[in-house]
Amino acid sequence: MRKGTRIRIIAASVICLLLITGINTMAAAREAYIDGIDSSDGQCKIYVNQNHEDTFLPSATESKVSVDGQEYEIQQIQALNESSEKISYVCMVDISGSMSQDRIDEVKKMIGQLADGKKPEDQVCITLMGNELNSSDFMEDAAEIKSYVEPVEVTKEDTNLYASIKEEIEDLLKSDLPKKKYLIIFSDGADDQATGITQGEAETAVKESHIPVFTVAMLKENPTEMQLEGAKILGSFARYSSGGHHFAPVVDGYGNEEVYGKIQNYVNNSLVVTANVSGIETQKNTISFSLTLSDGTESMQADYETGTESISQLLKQESPEEITPEPVPEPTPEPAPEPEEEPKEESSFLVLAIAGAVVVAVILVIIIVVLRKKGKQEEEEAFEDGVVLNKPLEISLKRQGGGEGYTLTLKNEIKIGRSRRCQLSIPEDAALSEVHCSLHLRRGVVYIVDEDSTNGTYVNGVPIVGEFQLEMQDIILFGSYEYQISWI
């Protein structure tokens, strides 16, 4: 064999090895999502979902939790199916005219599987989506659940999908349900009414609720491009939720009867982390939890912020009882000597002096308030080189070559990456790091920072290191695509 031929074979082998290594590197890393926290008597339970269907049980000794930067002991980590936690399922069923009876019958079968497969104490609510939402009570008995869905039929009604999801999320947040709850949406993704609630508003409601959402695209065979697009939009609600997942049996090539088994795997593999957080003392309006879960080989990170008024509310800790001092008998006052009558002229002068002092004080207070207000207004409207300081910018990222672009409001910072913790989250782009890069606004100037990403961040074809000042119409490459940036 010639020397040149051997070199080419070796080079080809090296390239193949690099490609295989790159593909493995691009595989989705484990991600964790905290969807609820409950605690009492200093014991804190943290409910966690993950993005993998296979079993992953971290070790309590290898894992750690911190609250507002203070680390606490993790006592136990359990898979949800091994715990005594009660689960609440809400199943939203699209019964509008864009569906068909055969697909609704398939939904009935899946809900029947859920009724038979859940723990006896778990409860299920059925919400029918038509012109309005109609919800059942929460039911534990499997026969009662199946009996409720049996007569459900397709209607000629419209589905206000986005408004329905937002309304259901708000109801779940108000309700006094167990901490562990799931929302399952069966629909073709068509939003028929469009009465003012946008897709973005519904996605925001899902994201901020921390409720995991499973979406099941009930498509007919050989769906059109428009129907496929509706299924993708439906899936966005799962992607923006805390550890939810999207299922599209027709597109992905498996049967509807397999959907419940997949949902059950994700539910069973979610975790209950118990930690001892007694002794916390804080009066902050928000409390930040940071959780690192590891089995010694793999690990995943989750952050969560709760808006409770104080840590004692979250932990249901009773404040120490206040000791009421015994009343001390007051001494009997001696009779006060009667004041000598002052001359009438001196009394009138004293009254006038007090009134004058009060008027002067009021005038001074008014002057101080006006000056502060004016100073604040001048600060907000201050100009530097013709640019208003601290004014948010509407950022446009136009994807080159067509495809999805993004419009964002930049106030201080926007993080970009695959993680759902980023303000611009693109989980489907495997070339992105979890937190890939970030945009910053300071004194009217836009900067981009590469956050130590694996594949780097480029501006106008040049890789950047650290912070880089952007100009209008610059071309930015992050992940798999280039974007032209502009702002107003």
C-alpha positions in Angstrom: 0.0 0.0 0.0 1.4 3.4 -0.9 2.4 5.8 1.8 -0.1 8.5 0.5 -3.0 6.0 0.6 -2.2 5.0 4.2 -2.1 8.7 5.2 -5.5 9.3 3.7 -7.0 6.3 5.4 -5.6 7.4 8.8 -6.9 10.9 8.2 -10.3 9.6 7.4 -10.4 7.5 10.5 -9.4 10.4 12.7 -12.1 12.6 11.1 -14.8 9.9 11.7 -13.6 9.5 15.3 -13.9 13.3 15.8 -17.4 13.3 14.3 -18.5 10.5 16.6 -17.0 12.2 19.6 -18.7 15.5 18.6 -22.1 13.8 18.3 -21.7 12.2 21.7 -20.7 15.6 23.1 -23.8 17.1 21.6 -26.1 14.7 23.4 -28.5 16.4 25.7 -27.1 16.8 29.2 -29.1 16.1 32.2 -31.3 19.0 33.4 -33.3 19.3 36.6 -36.3 21.6 37.2 -37.7 22.4 40.6 -41.5 22.5 40.4 -42.5 23.0 44.0 -41.2 23.3 47.6 -43.1 22.3 50.8 -41.8 22.2 54.3 -42.7 22.2 58.0 -40.7 22.0 61.3 -37.5 22.8 59.5 -37.8 19.8 57.1 -37.9 21.0 53.5 -39.2 18.9 50.6 -38.0 19.9 47.1 -39.9 18.4 44.1 -37.7 17.9 41.1 -38.3 16.8 37.4 -35.6 15.9 34.9 -35.3 15.9 31.2 -34.4 12.2 30.8 -36.8 9.3 30.7 -34.3 6.8 32.1 -33.8 6.3 35.8 -31.3 8.5 37.6 -31.2 8.5 41.3 -28.7 10.9 42.8 -26.9 10.3 46.1 -27.7 12.4 49.2 -24.1 12.6 50.2 -22.9 13.6 46.7 -25.7 16.3 46.3 -26.1 19.6 48.0 -28.7 22.4 48.5 -28.2 26.0 49.4 -30.8 28.6 50.4 -29.8 32.2 49.8 -26.2 31.0 49.5 -26.2 29.1 52.8 -25.6 25.3 52.3 -27.8 22.8 54.2 -27.8 19.0 54.7 -29.7 16.8 52.3 -31.2 13.9 54.3 -32.9 11.8 51.7 -33.5 11.6 47.9 -36.4 9.4 46.7 -37.9 8.6 43.3 -41.5 10.0 43.3 -43.0 6.5 42.8 -41.3 5.3 45.9 -42.5 8.2 48.1 -45.9 8.7 49.7 -46.5 11.9 47.8 -50.0 12.4 46.4 -50.2 13.5 42.8 -52.9 15.7 41.2 -53.3 15.3 37.4 -55.3 17.8 35.3 -56.2 16.4 31.8 -57.3 19.1 29.3 -59.1 17.6 26.3 -59.7 19.5 23.1 -63.3 18.7 21.9 -63.4 21.4 19.2 -64.4 21.0 15.5 -60.7 20.7 14.4 -60.5 17.4 16.2 -62.3 14.2 15.2 -64.2 11.5 17.2 -61.7 8.8 16.5 -58.9 10.9 18.0 -61.0 11.8 21.0 -61.7 8.1 21.5 -57.9 7.6 21.6 -57.6 10.3 24.3 -60.3 8.4 26.3 -58.1 5.3 26.2 -55.0 7.2 27.4 -57.0 8.7 30.3 -58.2 5.2 31.1 -54.6 4.0 31.2 -53.8 6.9 33.6 -56.8 6.0 35.8 -55.6 2.3 36.0 -51.9 3.1 36.4 -51.9 5.8 39.0 -51.6 5.2 42.8 -55.0 4.8 44.5 -54.6 8.1 46.4 -53.7 10.1 43.3 -56.5 12.3 41.8 -57.5 13.3 38.3 -59.5 16.2 37.0 -60.9 16.3 33.4 -61.2 19.7 31.7 -63.0 19.9 28.4 -61.8 22.7 26.0 -64.5 24.1 23.7 -66.0 27.6 23.6 -65.5 27.5 27.4 -63.7 25.3 30.0 -65.8 22.7 31.7 -64.0 20.9 34.6 -64.9 17.9 36.7 -64.1 17.5 40.3 -60.9 15.7 41.3 -61.5 12.0 41.2 -59.5 9.1 42.8 -61.6 6.1 41.7 -60.5 4.7 38.3 -64.1 3.6 37.4 -65.4 7.1 38.1 -62.7 8.7 35.9 -63.4 6.4 33.0 -67.1 6.8 33.4 -66.7 10.6 33.2 -64.8 10.6 29.9 -66.8 7.9 28.2 -69.6 10.1 26.8 -67.2 12.9 25.6 -67.7 13.7 21.9 -66.3 16.0 19.4 -68.3 19.3 19.0 -68.6 22.1 16.5 -67.2 24.5 19.1 -63.9 26.5 18.8 -60.9 26.1 21.1 -59.3 29.2 22.6 -56.2 27.2 23.3 -53.9 29.9 24.7 -56.5 31.5 26.9 -57.6 28.0 28.1 -54.0 27.1 29.1 -53.4 30.4 30.9 -56.8 30.1 32.8 -56.1 26.5 33.8 -52.6 27.5 35.1 -54.0 30.4 37.1 -56.7 28.1 38.6 -54.1 25.5 39.6 -51.9 28.1 41.3 -54.9 29.3 43.4 -56.1 25.9 44.3 -55.3 24.1 47.6 -53.8 21.0 45.9 -50.8 18.8 46.9 -47.5 20.3 45.8 -47.0 17.6 43.2 -49.2 18.2 40.2 -49.1 17.7 36.4 -51.0 19.3 33.5 -51.6 17.0 30.5 -53.0 18.7 27.3 -54.5 16.6 24.5 -55.0 18.7 21.4 -54.1 19.2 17.8 -52.6 22.6 18.6 -55.2 24.7 16.8 -56.1 28.0 18.4 -59.5 28.9 16.8 -60.8 31.9 18.7 -57.8 34.3 19.2 -59.6 36.5 21.7 -56.6 38.4 22.9 -54.4 35.9 24.7 -51.2 35.3 22.7 -49.0 32.3 22.5 -46.3 34.2 24.3 -48.6 35.2 27.2 -49.6 31.5 27.7 -46.0 30.4 27.5 -45.0 33.0 30.2 -47.8 31.8 32.4 -46.6 28.2 32.1 -42.9 29.1 32.7 -43.6 31.2 35.8 -45.9 28.6 37.3 -43.2 25.9 37.6 -46.0 23.3 36.9 -44.7 20.5 34.6 -46.8 20.2 31.4 -47.1 17.2 29.1 -48.5 18.0 25.7 -49.9 15.2 23.4 -50.3 16.3 19.7 -53.5 14.4 18.5 -52.8 14.6 14.7 -54.5 12.7 12.0 -52.5 10.6 9.6 -50.6 12.5 6.9 -51.0 15.9 8.6 -50.6 19.1 6.6 -47.8 21.7 7.2 -50.2 23.9 9.0 -51.2 21.1 11.3 -47.6 20.2 12.0 -46.9 23.8 12.8 -49.8 23.7 15.3 -48.3 20.6 16.9 -45.0 22.4 17.3 -46.7 25.4 19.0 -48.5 23.0 21.3 -45.1 21.5 22.2 -43.7 24.8 23.2 -45.9 24.8 26.4 -44.2 21.6 27.5 -40.7 22.9 26.6 -41.3 26.1 28.6 -42.6 24.2 31.7 -40.5 22.8 34.6 -39.6 19.4 33.2 -42.6 18.7 31.0 -42.4 16.8 27.7 -44.1 16.8 24.2 -45.4 13.7 22.5 -46.4 13.5 18.8 -47.1 9.8 18.1 -48.0 10.3 14.4 -44.8 12.3 13.7 -42.4 10.2 15.9 -43.7 6.8 14.7 -45.2 5.2 17.8 -48.7 4.4 18.8 -51.0 6.5 21.0 -51.1 3.5 23.5 -47.4 4.1 24.2 -47.9 7.7 25.3 -49.0 7.0 28.9 -46.1 4.6 29.5 -43.7 7.5 28.5 -45.5 9.9 30.7 -45.4 7.4 33.6 -41.6 7.0 33.2 -41.1 10.7 33.5 -43.4 10.9 36.5 -41.9 7.9 38.3 -38.3 9.2 37.8 -39.0 12.7 39.2 -37.5 13.1 42.6 -38.4 14.2 46.2 -35.4 15.8 48.0 -35.6 16.2 51.7 -33.3 18.6 53.4 -32.9 20.0 56.9 -33.1 23.8 56.7 -33.9 24.6 60.3 -32.4 27.7 61.7 -32.8 29.9 58.6 -33.2 33.5 59.5 -34.1 36.0 56.8 -36.7 38.6 56.1 -36.2 38.9 52.4 -39.2 39.0 50.0 -37.7 36.4 47.8 -35.8 33.2 48.7 -33.4 31.5 46.3 -32.8 27.8 46.3 -29.9 26.2 44.4 -29.8 22.4 44.1 -27.0 20.2 42.7 -27.9 16.5 42.3 -25.2 14.0 41.6 -24.6 10.2 41.8 -20.9 10.7 41.7 -20.7 10.3 37.9 -23.4 12.6 36.4 -24.9 15.7 37.9 -27.6 18.2 37.2 -28.3 21.7 38.5 -31.7 23.4 39.4 -32.5 26.8 40.7 -35.7 28.1 42.1 -36.9 31.4 43.6 -40.0 31.7 45.8 -41.8 34.9 46.5 -42.8 34.2 50.1 -42.8 37.2 52.4 -40.4 35.5 54.9 -38.7 32.2 55.4 -40.9 31.5 58.4 -44.0 31.4 56.1 -42.3 29.0 53.7 -41.2 26.6 56.5 -44.4 27.1 58.6 -42.2 27.9 61.6 -44.0 29.4 64.5 -42.5 32.6 65.8 -41.4 32.4 69.5 -44.3 33.4 71.8 -44.0 36.9 73.0 -43.7 37.2 76.7 -46.2 39.7 78.0 -44.7 41.5 81.0 -46.8 41.6 84.1 -48.5 45.0 84.5 -46.6 47.2 86.9 -49.0 49.3 89.1 -48.6 52.9 88.3 -47.8 55.3 91.2 -50.6 57.5 92.3 -49.8 60.9 90.8 -49.5 63.8 93.1 -51.9 66.6 92.4 -50.3 69.0 90.0 -50.0 72.6 91.1 -52.4 74.8 89.3 -50.6 76.8 86.6 -50.3 80.5 87.2 -52.4 82.4 84.8 -50.2 84.0 82.2 -50.8 87.4 80.8 -53.2 87.3 77.9 -50.7 89.1 75.5 -48.0 86.5 76.1 -50.4 83.6 75.4 -51.5 85.1 72.1 -47.9 85.6 71.0 -47.0 81.9 71.8 -49.9 80.6 69.7 -48.8 82.8 66.7 -45.2 81.6 67.0 -46.3 77.9 67.0 -48.5 78.4 64.0 -45.7 80.1 62.1 -43.3 77.3 62.8 -45.8 74.8 61.5 -46.3 76.7 58.3 -42.5 77.0 57.8 -42.1 73.2 58.4 -44.8 72.3 55.8 -43.2 74.6 53.2 -39.8 73.0 53.8 -41.4 69.5 53.4 -43.0 70.5 50.1 -39.8 72.0 48.8 -37.8 68.8 49.7 -40.4 66.5 48.0 -40.4 68.7 44.8 -36.6 68.7 44.6 -36.4 64.9 45.0 -39.0 64.3 42.4 -37.3 66.7 40.0 -33.9 65.1 40.7 -35.3 61.6 40.0 -37.0 62.8 36.8 -33.7 64.4 35.7 -31.9 61.2 36.5 -34.3 59.1 34.4 -34.2 61.5 31.5 -30.5 62.3 31.6 -28.8 62.4 28.3 -25.3 61.5 27.3 -24.2 62.1 23.7 -27.8 62.3 22.7 -28.7 58.8 24.2 -31.2 58.5 27.0 -29.7 56.6 29.9 -31.2 53.4 31.4 -34.0 53.2 28.7 -34.8 49.6 27.7 -34.2 48.6 24.1 -36.3 46.4 21.8 -33.8 43.9 20.4 -34.4 42.1 17.1 -32.5 39.0 16.2 -33.2 38.2 12.6 -32.1 34.7 11.6 -30.1 34.7 8.4 -31.3 32.4 5.7 -34.9 32.5 7.0 -36.5 30.7 9.9 -37.5 31.8 13.4 -36.2 35.2 14.7 -36.6 36.7 18.1 -37.7 40.0 19.5 -36.6 40.8 23.1 -36.7 43.6 25.6 -33.2 44.3 26.9 -33.3 46.2 30.2 -30.0 45.0 31.8 -29.1 41.5 30.8 -30.5 38.7 28.6 -28.9 35.2 28.8 -29.1 33.0 25.7 -28.7 29.2 25.7 -30.4 25.8 25.8 -31.3 26.0 29.5 -34.8 27.0 30.2 -33.4 29.3 32.9 -32.2 31.6 30.1 -34.4 34.5 29.1 -33.9 33.4 25.5 -34.1 29.6 25.7 -33.6 27.5 22.5 -33.6 24.0 23.9 -33.8 22.3 20.5 -30.4 23.8 19.3 -27.9 21.2 20.4 -25.0 23.4 19.3 -25.8 25.8 22.1 -24.3 25.5 25.6 -26.6 25.6 28.6 -25.8 29.3 29.0 -24.1 30.2 25.8 -23.8 34.0 25.7 -25.5 37.1 27.1 -26.5 40.6 26.0 -26.0 43.6 28.2 -27.2 47.2 28.2 -25.2 49.9 29.9 -25.7 53.6 29.3 -27.4 53.0 26.0 -24.6 50.7 24.6 -25.3 47.0 23.8 -22.6 44.4 24.6 -22.3 40.7 24.0 -20.4 38.3 26.3 -19.4 34.7 25.6 -20.2 32.7 28.7 -17.4 30.1 28.2 -19.5 28.3 25.6 -18.3 25.1 24.0 -18.6 26.2 20.4 -17.9 29.9 20.9 -19.7 33.1 20.0 -18.8 35.0 16.8 -19.5 38.6 15.7 -19.2 39.3 11.9 -17.3 36.0 11.6 -14.7 36.7 14.3 -14.8 34.8 17.6 -15.1 37.0 20.7 -13.4 36.7 24.0 -15.0 38.2 27.0 -17.1 41.4 26.4 -17.6 42.9 22.9 -19.5 46.1 22.0 -22.1 45.5 19.3 -23.2 47.9 16.4 -26.5 47.9 14.6 -26.8 45.2 11.9 -23.9 43.2 13.3 -24.1 39.4 12.4 -23.9 37.2 15.5 -23.3 33.4 15.4 -24.4 31.4 18.5 -25.4 27.8 18.2 -26.3 26.6 14.8 -27.4 29.9 13.2 -26.4 33.4 12.4 -28.6 36.3 13.5 -28.5 40.0 12.5 -29.1 42.2 15.5 -30.8 45.6 15.5 -32.6 47.6 18.1 -34.9 50.6 18.7 
